[in-house]
């Protein structure tokens, strides 16, 4: 399967509530009617995430196609034009980021009903080459982070190498996506030795400090 992620920010002047309603109940119907889409998930930021101010993004969409060729056919088809035009009703198109990704499942656990989904926007450490970064993230850091017991599922979404040929410096090298039964579990995880060990490993491949995140709850539209 071929997966494409879209990072979305609502259009200026639109409330978070109106953005999420339109995205789920109107725009989602257009995507659901597209024959090439095999799976489509919307993950909207939790309202409490805005208590300290604006978030980097209001949500992400994840869309799966049979292949890169199927995605190309979708992009050239009439349904894509309708979906793209509709985005202007609720999305700030200037801030949308499209990310075709390679998915690596690090912890293949079941997602509990009502789970929260942490999305971390990942960039490699300055000066680190792409391939060593990708290998370290997947093969070394991934298994370390997977030991945090409250993480129910953990996926790494690596930006596909072809994007770097078109863009000298894409905004992100990938997304780390983890699922938890609740925000309480997520907070509990930060108190564990496994979490401390995970954080201590980050300077080997990530920039200093915390990477930006949004905490979401997902809605399955197709699939």
N, C-alpha and C positions, 0 to 999 in steps of 0.2 A: 504493500500500500504506500501511496505517496501522500505526505502530510504537509499542509500549509497552515501556518499560524498567522493571524492578523492581530496586532496590538492596536487597541482602539481607545480614542479619547473623544468624549462627547463634544458636540459643536458648541461654540461660545453662547452663553445665555441659557442653555438648556439645563434643567435640573438633573441630578443623578437619577431620581425616581422616573422622570419622563424618558430619559435615555434608556434605562433598563427595560421599561415597559415597551417602548417602541421596538427595541432590539429583539426582545423575546416574542412579542405577540404580533408584530407586523413584519419586520424584516426576516425573522426566522421562517415565516411561512413561504417567503420567496425562495430562500435557500432550500427548504424542504421539497419544493417543487422541481428542483433541478435534477435531471436524470443522472448526471455524472457524479453527483455527490453521494458517497457511500456512507459517510458518517460526518456529523457536524455537532460540535459541542460549544455552547456559549458559557463562559465563566465570568460572572460579574462581580466586581469588588463588593465586599460586605459594607453596609452603611457605616458601621462603627469605624471603619478605616479612615473616614474623612474627619474624625474628631480633631485631628491635629493639622488639618488643612488639605489642600488638593493632593491627589495621588498622581503618580506619573502617567498611569493609564487607568481607565474605568473598567476595562475588561479585556479579555482575549477571546478570539474565536479559533477553534481548531477544526480543520476540514480535511477529510481523507478522500482520495481518489484512487482508482485502480492502479494508476501509473502516472508518470510524468507526461506521457502522451495524452492520457485522458484529461489531465489538468490543462494542457495546452489547448485541447479541443473545447473544454469548458470556457477558457478565456476568450476563444474566438467565436463562441456561440452567442445567440441572442439573449439567453437567460442571464449570462454574466453581465451583459450591458444593462439589463433591468436592475439586477442586484447592485451593481456599482452606482447607478443613478440614484437608487433609493438610499444609499448610504449618506447622501447629502442632506437627508432629512433629520439625521441624528448624530452623525460622526463629523469630527473635524478632519477632513481628508488630508490636510497638510501635516497632520501628526500621526497618520496611520503608518505602521511599519509592517511590511509583509515578510514572512520568514519561512521559506521552504526548508524543512528540517529532516535530519536523520534521527530517528528515535531509538534510544537505548534504554531498555527497561532494566533498572538496577535492582529493584525490589518488587517482585511480581505478586503483590498481595491484593486481596479483594478490597473494593472501595465501600465503606459502610454507607448506609442510607443517611443522607443529610450531612455527609462529610464536608469538611472545609479543605480548600485546595490552595496551597501556598505556591506562588509563582515568583521565582527569583530571576532577575535579568542579569545574565552572566557575561562578563568580559574577561579576557585573559590578562595576566599580569603584563605591564608594559615591558616591551623588549622580548617577550616570549614568542617563539614561532608558533604557528597555528597547529601543526601536527603534534608536537610535544604537548601542547596544552590539551588538545582533544584526548590524547592517549592518557595523560595523567588524570584528567577529570574522570574519564570513564573507568580506567583500570585500577587506579590507586585511590582517588578520593571517593568515588562512588561506593565501593565496598565499605569504606570507613563510615560514611554517613548512613549507610543502610543499617548499621548496628543500633541506631537510635530506635528503641523498641516501639515508640508511639507512632512512628512513621508507618502508615498502612501500605502505601505504594509510593514508589520513587521512580521517576523517569527523567532522563536527560534528553533534551532536544537540541542537537547540534546543528547549527546553521550549515546548510549544504555548501561544500567547497565552491560550487559553480557561482555562488553569489559574490564571492570575492573577486571573481574575474570581471564582474560588471560594476562592482562598487569597491573603491580602494579601501574604505573603512566603514563597513556596515555598523549600524548603531550597537548591535549586540552579537556576540559569538554563539549565544544559545540561551536556553531557558532551563532552569532546574525546577521540576514540578513535583511536589510532594503532597500527599493526601493524609489527613488526620481525621479522627472521629469527631473532634471538636476543637474549638480554639483553646479550651482548657487543656486538652491533651498537648496541643502545640506548645503552650507555655510550659507545661510540665516537662516536655522534652528538653527545654533549654537549661534545666537544672541538673541534667544528668552528666556523668563523666564522659559518656559517649559523645554528647554534644560538644563538650569542652575539647575533646580530642579532635573532633571534626573541625572545629574553629581553628585549632592550633595548626592543622594541616593546610589551611587555606592560603597562607603566604607563599606556598610552593608554586601556586599557579594562578592565583587571583590577585587583583589590586588590594592594597591595604584598605581596611575599613569594611563596613557592611555593604553588600550589594543591595540595590533597590529591590523591593518586593511589593506585591499586592496579595492580599488574602481574599479569596473568592469562594463562591459556591457554584458548582456547575449545573447546567441544564442541557439535557440531551435533546437535540432537535431532530436529528436523523441518525438511525442506526440502533 
